């Protein structure tokens, strides 16, 4: 009995020490973040600081004022209006890095209005260097940079799960301190320098970007929102902005300035700045309990569990552990609500639950000798796959990357702006979730890695971390099945009265850098390089051809024995001198119908006539394609081009290459 009691205690101590080591290494941070998110959900909405308001470039403003971006004299008008109304700080969460060559006077007026106001902060952006350090800043155009009161960077760094829980306060570049947009806006409001403000706030700093954990007010539109066009047209009382910090930026879906924040998967980046300013003003940002407290809780919970569980029957022990965990969670919640302090929950509960599991495991071995039953119980708590990954290759937890030939996949919903305008936010989120889930499952089915979601877009890649010689073919199969699944979703959504959705996909194969990218405390397993950028460009290049899947010649050469394609064009993408041959991915090998093959043969003949400058014959061939493939998008494109060249022949040096002027 004494021996068993001693072994039980050693199990509890050993497990607690192991959990302590994992805790100190940050292994539980991802799960801990989720528990903090749940604390926000339980707490609910809190009152926002009334000194912070938001003016938004929303769908209504774009509909009434025209396509974004607008000439900058419009921003000047808003500055003048807000200054006259008595706003104490005016911050633009938008980048104005390039001069508007079509409206130079408009640019100058924007800069002059900022100077005359004396309370304007404009956005800038840092690119990231080695280890996530600030480098290569993108400043506003010179006149604006010189005449604005302050510049503030708008960089935001989501955690590994894509959720933005922290905001950077300042960065140091070339021995100079640069504040974030929210910090700069508050400095202007209080009439202080960013350095003086940061010293007075005495905020805890984390990481090379000196981050602060945000205590979010609540969900979307927790702060007062005013439409840009309504403010400009005088529909909002000027007194609304008296003594206020005014944030100006985009929330229109088409502007893609959205992030995921705790419990809100689609949240305007503009309102993250508002929450940060609220925290600055009230000094109510979240603070984390010390590592020492976390270690003490882990040791006390684990060792106490070992001592108690030795004496209790299994079912009473299970009830006790459940009550213990529940009580501890609500204690953490109470501290969170009352003091804005985050007490680590995962480490102590893993210690508690793990000790329960292992002590129970030992008791069954020594007391009941039911080894098969023990193995079944053990498998319910531990995932062999997870254990294998962590123990067999710890290097995957470190930063770094390697070069290898891979295939990258980009997809994006077509006409997403129209869809978002037709749906309420909950409906939009539901549609997006169902679409992204279906598409992602297909990618995983073909051994792809879903890298990230960018709004309604999906980025994935093949041939890492495991070697896959047929990566190009698998990516093509995934793209084709995505389109098949999309047709099923289209019918389902149509029956539900939802708008029609469609998507475009771009695939490219080439040399890429793959690995864990980011900072030492937060990183993503992702890919980078020119070949990745080309894949993204090809997705967008589908639009003028009215196609769904475009692949580069590099991908086709590796997958040509497995797929059916037709050549689309020779493209010279923006920033590249050498043209790239691109194809429409149509089907798996041997799955073309006779009608499709006939239409594609006519199309190929028309394409050759087009490149031989025989534009009239090209038009005839492309029109015949319609007999086999009605409303064929690529044929329509070449008919239009050929007719244009019949009217105005191309110059002698014309090489048939189509130049993309946009990304």
Backbone torsions as a table, in degrees:
resi	resn	phi	psi	omega
1	UNK	NA	-47.3	179.5
2	UNK	-63.7	-37.4	178.2
3	UNK	-62.1	-46.1	179.4
4	UNK	-63.2	-38.9	178.3
5	UNK	-64.1	-41.3	179.2
6	UNK	-65.1	-44.5	179.6
7	UNK	-63.3	-40.0	177.4
8	UNK	-60.5	-44.1	178.8
9	UNK	-62.9	-41.2	179.1
10	UNK	-64.6	-36.9	176.2
11	UNK	-61.6	-46.6	-178.9
12	UNK	-63.2	-43.8	-179.8
13	UNK	-64.9	-44.9	-178.4
14	UNK	-62.8	-45.7	180.0
15	UNK	-65.4	-41.5	179.3
16	UNK	-61.3	-41.2	178.3
17	UNK	-66.2	-39.2	177.6
18	UNK	-63.3	-44.7	178.0
19	UNK	-62.7	-38.4	178.2
20	UNK	-60.1	-44.2	179.1
21	UNK	-62.1	-46.2	178.9
22	UNK	-63.0	-39.2	178.7
23	UNK	-61.6	-46.8	-179.1
24	UNK	-66.5	-25.4	176.9
25	UNK	-83.2	-5.0	178.8
26	UNK	81.1	19.0	-175.8
27	UNK	-68.1	-21.5	-178.0
28	UNK	-98.2	4.9	-170.9
29	UNK	-62.0	-38.4	179.2
30	UNK	-60.7	-46.7	177.5
31	UNK	-67.0	-38.0	179.2
32	UNK	-60.4	-40.4	178.1
33	UNK	-58.2	-39.7	-179.4
34	UNK	-66.6	-36.8	178.2
35	UNK	-67.6	-35.2	176.7
36	UNK	-65.4	-39.0	176.5
37	UNK	-58.8	-41.2	179.6
38	UNK	-66.5	-28.8	178.2
39	UNK	-68.4	-37.7	173.9
40	UNK	-60.6	-44.3	-177.9
41	UNK	-62.3	-42.8	179.8
42	UNK	-69.0	-37.3	-179.4
43	UNK	-67.4	-39.9	-178.2
44	UNK	81.5	-168.2	-176.7
45	UNK	-70.9	140.4	169.8
46	UNK	-118.4	165.0	-175.5
47	UNK	-70.2	127.8	176.5
48	UNK	-76.4	159.1	175.8
49	UNK	-68.9	124.6	-175.6
50	UNK	-68.2	-9.7	-179.0
51	UNK	-82.1	-1.0	-177.1
52	UNK	-115.8	124.1	176.8
53	UNK	-131.5	162.3	-175.3
54	UNK	-127.4	132.1	170.6
55	UNK	-111.0	122.8	-168.6
56	UNK	-114.7	137.1	169.5
57	UNK	-82.8	90.9	-174.6
58	UNK	-105.2	-177.7	-179.1
59	UNK	-59.0	-37.6	-179.5
60	UNK	-62.6	-44.6	-179.1
61	UNK	-63.6	-43.4	-179.8
62	UNK	-65.9	-38.9	179.9
63	UNK	-63.4	-37.9	-175.9
64	UNK	-88.9	-28.8	-174.1
65	UNK	-106.1	-6.4	176.6
66	UNK	103.9	174.5	-174.4
67	UNK	-62.4	140.2	176.6
68	UNK	-81.2	145.7	1.1
69	UNK	-82.2	151.8	179.4
70	UNK	-89.8	158.6	170.5
71	UNK	-57.8	142.8	-167.7
72	UNK	-77.0	-7.2	174.7
73	UNK	-66.5	-21.3	176.5
74	UNK	-65.3	-39.6	176.2
75	UNK	-65.5	-36.2	178.2
76	UNK	-61.2	-41.8	178.6
77	UNK	-60.3	-41.0	-179.7
78	UNK	-66.4	-41.1	178.1
79	UNK	-58.8	-46.4	-178.8
80	UNK	-61.9	-41.3	-179.9
81	UNK	-64.7	-46.8	-177.6
82	UNK	-68.2	-38.4	178.4
83	UNK	-62.1	-45.3	178.3
84	UNK	-63.4	-33.4	-179.0
85	UNK	-75.2	-12.0	176.6
86	UNK	97.4	18.1	175.4
87	UNK	-63.1	139.1	-177.6
88	UNK	-90.8	-19.5	179.6
89	UNK	-152.9	133.4	-178.2
90	UNK	-127.0	114.1	-174.8
91	UNK	-120.5	130.3	179.8
92	UNK	-101.6	111.0	176.7
93	UNK	-87.8	67.0	179.1
94	UNK	-157.7	154.4	-178.6
95	UNK	-98.8	133.5	176.2
96	UNK	-126.3	60.8	-172.0
97	UNK	-81.4	-23.4	-177.0
98	UNK	-116.2	144.1	177.7
99	UNK	-71.3	149.2	177.0
100	UNK	-89.8	99.0	-175.0
101	UNK	-64.4	-24.0	179.7
102	UNK	-82.5	-23.0	-177.7
103	UNK	-134.5	63.3	-178.3
104	UNK	-62.2	-36.1	179.1
105	UNK	-65.4	-32.8	178.3
106	UNK	-65.0	-41.5	176.8
107	UNK	-61.0	-44.3	-177.8
108	UNK	-64.1	-38.1	-179.3
109	UNK	-66.7	-38.5	177.4
110	UNK	-59.1	-47.3	-178.8
111	UNK	-63.9	-42.8	-179.1
112	UNK	-65.6	-39.9	178.6
113	UNK	-63.2	-39.1	177.4
114	UNK	-62.7	-41.4	-179.0
115	UNK	-67.7	-44.1	-178.0
116	UNK	-67.2	-32.7	179.3
117	UNK	-69.9	-43.5	-179.1
118	UNK	71.2	16.1	-178.4
119	UNK	-144.2	30.9	-174.2
120	UNK	-109.3	130.4	172.3
121	UNK	-112.4	133.8	180.0
122	UNK	-118.1	156.2	-174.4
123	UNK	-85.8	151.3	172.1
124	UNK	-140.6	172.9	-176.6
125	UNK	-142.6	134.2	172.6
126	UNK	-97.2	135.2	165.2
127	UNK	-83.7	163.1	-172.1
128	UNK	-102.8	135.0	176.9
129	UNK	-102.6	-158.2	-178.0
130	UNK	-62.5	131.4	180.0
131	UNK	72.1	14.0	179.6
132	UNK	82.5	11.7	-179.3
133	UNK	-73.1	153.2	179.3
134	UNK	-68.0	133.6	177.6
135	UNK	-156.3	164.7	176.1
136	UNK	45.0	63.8	-178.2
137	UNK	-67.4	142.6	173.7
138	UNK	-102.8	100.5	-177.5
139	UNK	-87.1	160.6	170.6
140	UNK	-61.5	162.1	178.5
141	UNK	-58.1	153.1	-162.5
142	UNK	-53.7	-46.4	-176.3
143	UNK	-62.0	-41.8	-179.4
144	UNK	-69.5	-41.3	180.0
145	UNK	-60.8	-35.6	-177.7
146	UNK	-77.4	-30.3	-170.1
147	UNK	-103.4	-14.9	175.5
148	UNK	-71.6	154.8	179.7
149	UNK	-65.5	-45.2	179.3
150	UNK	-148.0	159.5	169.2
151	UNK	-112.8	143.2	177.3
152	UNK	-136.5	134.6	-177.7
153	UNK	-77.5	150.7	-175.3
154	UNK	-110.3	14.0	178.9
155	UNK	-58.8	142.4	176.9
156	UNK	-138.2	135.8	-174.4
157	UNK	-121.9	96.0	177.0
158	UNK	-63.3	158.6	176.8
159	UNK	-76.5	-179.0	-174.4
160	UNK	-59.5	-28.2	179.5
161	UNK	-89.5	8.9	177.0
162	UNK	85.5	3.4	-177.6
163	UNK	-96.9	133.3	178.8
164	UNK	-88.7	104.1	-179.9
165	UNK	-108.3	-16.5	-177.7
166	UNK	-127.2	157.0	173.1
167	UNK	-125.5	140.2	175.7
168	UNK	-75.0	142.2	-179.9
169	UNK	-92.1	-46.8	178.3
170	UNK	-158.0	162.3	175.5
171	UNK	-130.9	151.1	176.9
172	UNK	-108.9	122.8	179.8
173	UNK	-135.3	125.5	-177.0
174	UNK	52.7	44.2	176.5
175	UNK	64.2	20.1	177.8
176	UNK	-122.5	140.1	179.6
177	UNK	-87.0	129.1	176.1
178	UNK	-117.5	123.6	-179.9
179	UNK	-81.8	159.5	169.7
180	UNK	-71.3	167.0	-179.4
181	UNK	-60.5	-43.0	-178.5
182	UNK	-66.3	-40.3	179.6
183	UNK	-66.0	-42.5	179.5
184	UNK	-64.5	-40.1	179.9
185	UNK	-62.3	-40.3	178.7
186	UNK	-69.2	-37.0	178.4
187	UNK	-61.3	-42.7	177.1
188	UNK	-62.8	-42.0	-180.0
189	UNK	-59.6	-40.8	-176.6
190	UNK	-93.3	-1.2	178.4
191	UNK	67.8	33.9	-179.3
192	UNK	-121.7	164.4	170.8
193	UNK	-78.4	154.2	177.5
194	UNK	-56.6	-35.7	-179.8
195	UNK	-63.3	-45.9	179.2
196	UNK	-64.4	-38.8	-178.9
197	UNK	-64.2	-47.3	-178.7
198	UNK	-63.3	-37.2	178.7
199	UNK	-65.3	-40.2	-179.4
200	UNK	-70.4	-37.5	-178.2
201	UNK	-68.7	-29.8	177.5
202	UNK	51.2	51.4	-177.4
203	UNK	-83.9	147.9	174.2
204	UNK	-71.0	135.5	-175.7
205	UNK	-110.3	137.1	-178.2
206	UNK	-133.0	130.9	174.4
207	UNK	78.3	173.7	-175.7
208	UNK	-71.0	-17.2	177.6
209	UNK	-97.5	6.7	175.5
210	UNK	53.6	66.6	-170.5
211	UNK	-89.9	153.8	175.8
212	UNK	-121.1	135.4	177.5
213	UNK	-78.9	125.5	-172.1
214	UNK	-83.7	133.3	172.4
215	UNK	-95.4	88.8	-173.0
216	UNK	-65.0	139.4	179.6
217	UNK	-66.5	-43.5	-178.2
218	UNK	174.3	-143.2	-176.8
219	UNK	-86.0	-163.9	-179.1
220	UNK	-59.4	135.6	179.0
221	UNK	64.2	40.7	172.8
222	UNK	-71.9	-26.5	177.7
223	UNK	-98.3	160.1	178.0
224	UNK	-63.0	128.2	178.8
225	UNK	-109.7	137.0	175.1
226	UNK	-132.6	133.4	-179.9
227	UNK	-70.2	135.1	-178.6
228	UNK	-51.9	-47.4	-175.5
229	UNK	-67.5	-33.9	178.9
230	UNK	-67.9	-40.1	178.6
231	UNK	-65.1	-45.3	-176.6
232	UNK	-65.7	-33.1	-178.1
233	UNK	-88.8	7.8	175.5
234	UNK	77.6	17.7	-179.9
235	UNK	-83.1	-7.0	177.9
236	UNK	-114.0	129.1	-178.5
237	UNK	-59.2	128.5	-178.8
238	UNK	-55.2	-33.2	-179.7
239	UNK	-60.6	-18.1	178.6
240	UNK	-56.4	-31.9	-172.7
241	UNK	-102.8	4.8	-179.3
242	UNK	-65.9	128.6	179.2
243	UNK	60.9	26.9	-177.5
244	UNK	-108.4	153.4	166.9
245	UNK	-91.4	118.2	-174.0
246	UNK	-108.8	121.5	176.1
247	UNK	-102.7	133.1	-176.2
248	UNK	-124.1	126.9	179.8
249	UNK	-174.5	-175.2	-173.4
250	UNK	-96.1	134.4	169.8
251	UNK	-125.3	2.4	174.3
252	UNK	-63.2	138.3	-175.5
253	UNK	-57.8	-36.5	-176.6
254	UNK	-67.2	-16.7	-179.3
255	UNK	-84.1	-10.4	172.2
256	UNK	57.2	29.4	176.4
257	UNK	-97.7	66.6	-178.3
258	UNK	-128.8	149.6	178.7
259	UNK	-135.1	167.5	168.1
260	UNK	-97.6	133.2	175.7
261	UNK	-126.1	171.1	-177.8
262	UNK	-49.7	119.6	176.3
263	UNK	68.3	6.1	177.4
264	UNK	-132.7	102.9	-174.6
265	UNK	-71.8	-23.4	179.9
266	UNK	-128.0	108.0	-170.6
267	UNK	-140.6	132.3	-177.2
268	UNK	-63.7	133.8	175.3
269	UNK	-59.0	-30.8	179.4
270	UNK	-59.9	-39.9	-176.6
271	UNK	-76.9	-18.0	171.9
272	UNK	-64.0	-42.5	176.3
273	UNK	-60.3	-40.3	-179.9
274	UNK	-62.6	-41.7	178.2
275	UNK	-64.6	-38.9	179.2
276	UNK	-63.4	-43.9	179.5
277	UNK	-63.6	-40.9	175.7
278	UNK	-56.2	-42.9	179.5
279	UNK	-66.2	-41.0	178.0
280	UNK	-60.0	-47.6	-174.6
281	UNK	-63.3	-38.2	-172.7
282	UNK	-106.2	-1.0	-179.0
283	UNK	51.2	42.6	-178.3
284	UNK	-116.5	25.7	174.8
285	UNK	-62.2	162.0	179.3
286	UNK	-76.4	140.7	175.6
287	UNK	-122.0	141.8	-178.7
288	UNK	-97.1	141.6	176.4
289	UNK	-64.0	162.0	-175.0
290	UNK	-71.7	157.3	175.4
291	UNK	-61.4	-35.1	-179.1
292	UNK	-60.6	-43.9	178.5
293	UNK	-62.7	-42.1	178.5
294	UNK	-60.1	-44.2	179.2
295	UNK	-63.1	-44.0	-180.0
296	UNK	-61.4	-42.8	179.2
297	UNK	-64.0	-41.4	178.9
298	UNK	-60.4	-46.6	-177.9
299	UNK	-68.4	-44.3	-179.4
300	UNK	-64.8	-45.7	-178.8
301	UNK	-63.6	-46.5	-175.9
302	UNK	-66.8	-50.4	-176.9
303	UNK	-67.4	-40.0	177.9
304	UNK	-62.1	-40.7	178.7
305	UNK	-61.1	-43.7	179.9
306	UNK	-61.0	-40.9	-178.5
307	UNK	-70.1	-39.3	-176.5
308	UNK	-76.9	-42.9	-175.0
309	UNK	-64.3	-24.0	179.5
310	UNK	-64.1	-29.1	-174.2
311	UNK	-96.9	-23.2	-172.5
312	UNK	-91.3	146.2	169.7
313	UNK	-60.3	154.3	-173.1
314	UNK	-57.5	-45.0	-174.8
315	UNK	-70.0	-35.7	176.1
316	UNK	-67.6	-38.0	176.6
317	UNK	-61.0	-41.2	-179.8
318	UNK	-63.8	-44.3	178.6
319	UNK	-63.4	-40.9	-179.0
320	UNK	-64.5	-44.2	179.2
321	UNK	-62.5	-42.1	178.5
322	UNK	-61.8	-44.0	178.9
323	UNK	-66.2	-38.8	179.1
324	UNK	-61.5	-48.3	-178.9
325	UNK	-64.5	-41.9	-179.6
326	UNK	-63.9	-45.6	179.2
327	UNK	-62.5	-40.6	179.5
328	UNK	-65.1	-38.8	179.7
329	UNK	-62.4	-45.0	-178.1
330	UNK	-70.9	-27.0	172.9
331	UNK	-66.2	-44.9	176.8
332	UNK	-60.6	-38.2	179.3
333	UNK	-65.6	-41.6	-179.8
334	UNK	-63.6	-44.1	177.5
335	UNK	-63.4	-40.5	179.9
336	UNK	-60.0	-47.1	-176.8
337	UNK	-71.0	-41.1	-174.6
338	UNK	-78.4	-35.5	-170.8
339	UNK	-124.1	-3.9	-176.3
340	UNK	61.4	28.0	178.0
341	UNK	-106.3	134.1	178.3
342	UNK	-98.8	112.9	174.4
343	UNK	-92.2	132.1	-179.0
344	UNK	-60.8	125.5	-178.1
345	UNK	-103.6	-38.4	-171.1
346	UNK	-68.2	-49.2	-178.0
347	UNK	-55.7	-53.3	178.9
348	UNK	-61.0	-39.1	-179.2
349	UNK	-73.0	-33.4	173.3
350	UNK	-63.8	-41.0	176.9
351	UNK	-61.3	-46.2	-179.5
352	UNK	-63.4	-53.2	-176.6
353	UNK	-67.3	-39.4	179.0
354	UNK	-63.4	-43.2	177.3
355	UNK	-61.7	-40.8	177.3
356	UNK	-59.6	-45.7	-178.1
357	UNK	-63.1	-49.6	-174.9
358	UNK	-72.0	-35.7	175.8
359	UNK	-66.2	-43.3	176.9
360	UNK	-61.0	-40.2	177.9
361	UNK	-59.3	-47.0	-179.3
362	UNK	-65.5	-40.6	-178.9
363	UNK	-63.0	-39.4	179.4
364	UNK	-67.3	-35.2	179.0
365	UNK	-66.6	-47.7	-172.8
366	UNK	-82.1	-29.2	-172.0
367	UNK	-103.4	-34.6	-172.2
368	UNK	-117.7	-16.0	174.7
369	UNK	57.5	31.8	-179.3
370	UNK	-101.9	79.6	-172.4
371	UNK	-65.5	-39.4	-178.5
372	UNK	-65.1	-41.6	179.2
373	UNK	-64.7	-35.7	179.5
374	UNK	-63.3	-43.6	-179.5
375	UNK	-62.1	-39.1	178.5
376	UNK	-65.2	-41.6	178.4
377	UNK	-64.0	-42.5	-178.4
378	UNK	-61.2	-41.0	-177.1
379	UNK	-67.5	-20.8	179.1
380	UNK	-73.0	-21.0	-175.1
381	UNK	-103.1	-28.7	-174.7
382	UNK	-121.2	133.4	178.4
383	UNK	-90.8	113.7	179.1
384	UNK	-56.6	-36.2	-178.9
385	UNK	-65.5	-44.2	179.1
386	UNK	-63.9	-43.1	180.0
387	UNK	-61.7	-42.6	-178.5
388	UNK	-61.3	-43.5	-179.5
389	UNK	-63.8	-45.6	-175.4
390	UNK	-68.4	-42.0	-173.6
391	UNK	-83.7	-31.0	-175.3
392	UNK	-82.3	-25.9	-176.9
393	UNK	-144.9	73.9	179.6
394	UNK	-63.7	-20.4	-177.6
395	UNK	-62.1	-20.3	179.5
396	UNK	-69.1	-13.7	177.8
397	UNK	-87.3	-3.4	-179.1
398	UNK	-100.9	159.0	178.5
399	UNK	-71.3	153.9	175.3
400	UNK	143.0	172.8	-179.6
401	UNK	-154.9	166.6	177.0
402	UNK	-137.7	153.3	178.1
403	UNK	-90.6	135.0	175.1
404	UNK	-160.9	158.7	177.4
405	UNK	-77.4	124.7	-176.6
406	UNK	-140.8	170.2	174.1
407	UNK	-118.2	130.7	-179.1
408	UNK	-112.1	147.8	-173.8
409	UNK	-127.8	128.5	173.2
410	UNK	-127.0	132.9	173.1
411	UNK	-132.9	153.5	-178.4
412	UNK	-152.1	143.9	177.0
413	UNK	-72.6	135.9	176.6
414	UNK	-84.8	137.7	178.2
415	UNK	64.2	36.0	-176.6
416	UNK	-64.7	-31.7	179.4
417	UNK	-60.4	-44.7	179.6
418	UNK	-64.4	-38.9	179.0
419	UNK	-63.9	-45.9	-176.9
420	UNK	-65.7	-33.4	179.3
421	UNK	-70.6	-27.3	-176.3
422	UNK	-85.9	-11.4	-174.9
423	UNK	-118.4	150.4	170.4
424	UNK	-74.9	155.0	-177.3
425	UNK	-51.1	-45.9	179.3
426	UNK	-62.2	-38.2	178.2
427	UNK	-66.3	-41.3	179.7
428	UNK	-61.4	-44.6	-180.0
429	UNK	-63.1	-40.7	-179.4
430	UNK	-64.0	-43.8	178.4
431	UNK	-62.9	-46.0	-180.0
432	UNK	-61.9	-44.1	-178.9
433	UNK	-61.5	-43.1	-179.4
434	UNK	-67.0	-41.9	179.0
435	UNK	-63.8	-49.9	-177.4
436	UNK	-64.1	-37.1	178.5
437	UNK	-63.5	-47.5	-178.6
438	UNK	-62.2	-44.9	-178.5
439	UNK	-66.8	-40.6	-177.6
440	UNK	-66.5	-38.7	179.3
441	UNK	-61.3	-35.3	178.2
442	UNK	-68.9	-42.1	178.0
443	UNK	-59.4	-45.0	178.9
444	UNK	-66.3	-34.0	177.8
445	UNK	-58.2	-36.0	-179.9
446	UNK	-98.8	27.3	172.8
447	UNK	64.4	27.0	173.8
448	UNK	-86.1	163.3	176.2
449	UNK	-110.7	118.8	176.0
450	UNK	-77.4	108.1	-175.1
451	UNK	-73.4	-53.9	-176.9
452	UNK	-164.8	163.8	170.4
453	UNK	-109.5	131.4	178.4
454	UNK	-119.2	87.9	-172.8
455	UNK	67.6	-118.2	178.1
456	UNK	-94.4	3.0	-177.5
457	UNK	-93.0	151.8	177.1
458	UNK	-122.1	135.1	172.1
459	UNK	-118.9	129.7	179.7
460	UNK	-142.2	167.0	177.4
461	UNK	-151.7	163.2	-178.7
462	UNK	-127.6	156.8	176.7
463	UNK	82.5	26.9	170.7
464	UNK	-165.5	144.0	3.2
465	UNK	-79.3	-15.4	179.2
466	UNK	-92.2	145.3	178.4
467	UNK	-69.5	132.7	178.8
468	UNK	-140.4	97.7	-176.0
469	UNK	-57.8	-29.7	-176.3
470	UNK	-98.9	33.3	-174.1
471	UNK	-59.1	-38.8	-179.1
472	UNK	-64.5	-43.6	179.6
473	UNK	-65.5	-42.7	179.7
474	UNK	-62.7	-38.7	177.5
475	UNK	-63.7	-40.3	178.4
476	UNK	-65.4	-43.5	178.3
477	UNK	-60.1	-41.1	179.6
478	UNK	-62.7	-43.8	-179.8
479	UNK	-62.4	-44.1	-179.7
480	UNK	-63.6	-42.6	-179.6
481	UNK	-71.1	-29.5	173.5
482	UNK	-58.0	-44.5	-179.4
483	UNK	-66.6	-38.7	177.1
484	UNK	-62.6	-44.2	179.1
485	UNK	-66.0	-34.3	178.6
486	UNK	-60.1	-39.1	179.6
487	UNK	-63.3	-36.9	177.6
488	UNK	-65.8	-43.6	178.3
489	UNK	-63.9	-37.8	-179.9
490	UNK	-59.3	-44.3	179.2
491	UNK	-64.6	-42.4	-179.5
492	UNK	-62.8	-47.3	-179.2
493	UNK	-66.3	-36.0	179.0
494	UNK	-63.6	-40.4	177.9
495	UNK	-64.9	-28.7	178.8
496	UNK	-86.1	1.3	-179.7
497	UNK	77.0	19.1	-179.5
498	UNK	-91.4	159.0	-179.7
499	UNK	-63.6	154.4	177.5
500	UNK	-71.4	131.5	176.5
501	UNK	-110.3	150.3	175.8
502	UNK	-147.5	162.7	-178.4
503	UNK	-142.2	161.8	176.0
504	UNK	-123.7	144.5	-177.0
505	UNK	-130.3	137.5	174.9
506	UNK	-123.6	134.6	179.2
507	UNK	-125.6	138.2	174.2
508	UNK	-145.1	145.8	178.8
509	UNK	-119.5	136.1	-180.0
510	UNK	175.3	-173.1	-179.3
511	UNK	-77.0	126.1	-178.5
512	UNK	-137.1	160.4	172.9
513	UNK	-101.2	124.7	-178.5
514	UNK	-124.5	140.8	178.7
515	UNK	160.6	-171.3	177.8
516	UNK	-82.0	114.3	-177.8
517	UNK	-113.7	138.2	177.6
518	UNK	143.0	-147.8	179.3
519	UNK	-99.5	173.8	-177.6
520	UNK	-65.3	-27.4	-177.6
521	UNK	-98.4	-13.2	-175.5
522	UNK	-152.8	118.3	-178.9
523	UNK	-149.5	164.6	178.1
524	UNK	-123.4	145.6	171.7
525	UNK	-85.6	111.0	-170.7
526	UNK	-150.3	179.3	179.6
527	UNK	-122.2	151.8	179.8
528	UNK	-142.7	160.9	174.4
529	UNK	131.4	170.1	-179.4
530	UNK	-60.8	-36.3	-179.6
531	UNK	-64.5	-32.6	176.1
532	UNK	-67.3	-44.9	-179.9
533	UNK	-61.4	-38.7	179.6
534	UNK	-63.6	-40.4	177.4
535	UNK	-57.9	-40.3	178.3
536	UNK	-65.5	-40.2	179.7
537	UNK	-63.5	-39.1	-177.5
538	UNK	-65.4	-34.3	176.5
539	UNK	-58.2	-47.8	179.7
540	UNK	-68.7	-27.6	-178.3
541	UNK	-69.7	-12.8	175.5
542	UNK	-62.2	-31.4	-169.3
543	UNK	-57.3	-52.4	-178.4
544	UNK	-65.0	-24.4	-179.1
545	UNK	-90.0	-7.7	-177.7
546	UNK	59.3	37.5	177.3
547	UNK	-108.1	168.2	-178.6
548	UNK	-106.9	-35.5	-177.3
549	UNK	-129.3	120.3	176.1
550	UNK	-118.3	131.5	178.6
551	UNK	-123.5	150.3	177.7
552	UNK	-80.9	165.1	177.0
553	UNK	-62.0	-30.8	179.8
554	UNK	-63.7	-40.5	177.6
555	UNK	-70.4	-42.8	-177.3
556	UNK	-61.9	-40.7	-178.2
557	UNK	-62.3	-31.1	179.0
558	UNK	-84.9	-22.1	-175.1
559	UNK	-114.3	6.9	-169.9
560	UNK	-63.4	-22.8	178.2
561	UNK	-79.8	-6.6	-175.2
562	UNK	-118.3	-9.9	-172.9
563	UNK	-136.5	161.3	174.3
564	UNK	-109.2	132.3	179.6
565	UNK	-137.5	170.4	164.7
566	UNK	-136.5	143.8	-177.8
567	UNK	-69.4	135.4	179.1
568	UNK	-100.7	-49.5	-172.7
569	UNK	-172.6	172.5	165.1
570	UNK	-105.2	114.1	-175.3
571	UNK	-106.7	139.5	169.1
572	UNK	-113.6	100.7	-175.8
573	UNK	-74.4	161.4	-177.5
574	UNK	-61.7	129.1	178.4
575	UNK	91.8	-1.9	-179.2
576	UNK	-124.2	137.8	-178.7
577	UNK	-88.2	-33.6	-175.0
578	UNK	-86.1	127.1	179.0
579	UNK	-70.0	154.6	-177.6
580	UNK	-123.0	130.0	177.3
581	UNK	-79.6	130.1	-177.8
582	UNK	-125.6	154.5	-175.2
583	UNK	-132.1	155.7	168.2
584	UNK	-92.3	124.1	175.7
585	UNK	-80.9	122.7	-170.0
586	UNK	-111.2	-44.1	-174.9
587	UNK	-164.5	172.1	170.2
588	UNK	-71.3	162.5	-178.4
589	UNK	-58.9	129.8	176.6
590	UNK	83.7	2.9	-176.8
591	UNK	-103.2	7.5	176.0
592	UNK	-72.1	139.0	173.4
593	UNK	-78.1	162.2	178.3
594	UNK	-61.4	-38.2	179.5
595	UNK	-64.4	-43.4	177.9
596	UNK	-62.7	-44.6	-178.1
597	UNK	-62.4	-40.1	178.5
598	UNK	-63.6	-44.6	179.5
599	UNK	-63.9	-39.3	-179.1
600	UNK	-70.4	-32.9	175.9
601	UNK	-64.2	-44.1	176.8
602	UNK	-62.9	-39.9	178.6
603	UNK	-61.6	-43.6	-180.0
604	UNK	-62.3	-38.8	177.6
605	UNK	-65.2	-41.9	178.3
606	UNK	-63.6	-39.1	179.1
607	UNK	-63.1	-38.6	178.5
608	UNK	-67.6	-42.0	175.7
609	UNK	-59.8	-41.0	179.9
610	UNK	-60.2	-46.6	-178.9
611	UNK	-72.0	-21.9	175.4
612	UNK	-86.2	6.9	-180.0
613	UNK	68.8	18.2	176.2
614	UNK	-95.4	73.4	-167.9
615	UNK	-70.7	-34.1	178.9
616	UNK	-64.9	-43.9	177.7
617	UNK	-66.5	-35.0	178.4
618	UNK	-61.8	-43.0	179.2
619	UNK	-60.7	-42.1	179.7
620	UNK	-60.8	-45.0	-179.0
621	UNK	-65.9	-44.3	-177.7
622	UNK	-65.5	-33.0	177.6
623	UNK	-69.6	-31.4	176.8
624	UNK	-68.5	-25.3	177.6
625	UNK	-58.2	-34.1	-178.0
626	UNK	-59.6	-26.1	179.6
627	UNK	-65.6	-30.3	179.1
628	UNK	-99.1	-37.2	-177.8
629	UNK	-128.2	87.6	-178.8
630	UNK	-58.1	143.4	176.9
631	UNK	56.7	36.2	179.8
632	UNK	-66.2	119.3	-175.2
633	UNK	-62.1	-53.3	-179.6
634	UNK	-59.3	-37.4	178.1
635	UNK	-63.5	-41.4	178.2
636	UNK	-61.2	-38.3	178.4
637	UNK	-61.9	-45.9	-176.9
638	UNK	-74.1	-29.4	173.8
639	UNK	-62.4	-45.1	179.6
640	UNK	-63.0	-45.4	179.6
641	UNK	-62.9	-45.1	-176.9
642	UNK	-63.6	-43.3	178.8
643	UNK	-63.1	-35.3	176.0
644	UNK	-64.9	-40.1	179.9
645	UNK	-74.7	-25.8	173.6
646	UNK	-64.6	-41.4	179.6
647	UNK	-73.6	-41.1	-179.6
648	UNK	-133.6	94.5	-176.1
649	UNK	-59.0	146.6	178.4
650	UNK	-70.3	161.3	179.4
651	UNK	-66.1	163.4	-177.7
652	UNK	-58.6	-32.3	-176.7
653	UNK	-82.9	4.4	-179.3
654	UNK	-58.9	129.7	-176.3
655	UNK	-114.0	10.0	177.9
656	UNK	79.2	3.2	-177.9
657	UNK	-84.3	135.4	176.7
658	UNK	-96.4	127.5	-176.2
659	UNK	-98.4	120.7	174.9
660	UNK	-81.6	125.2	-178.1
661	UNK	-98.0	-5.8	179.4
662	UNK	-128.0	164.3	177.8
663	UNK	-85.4	NA	NA
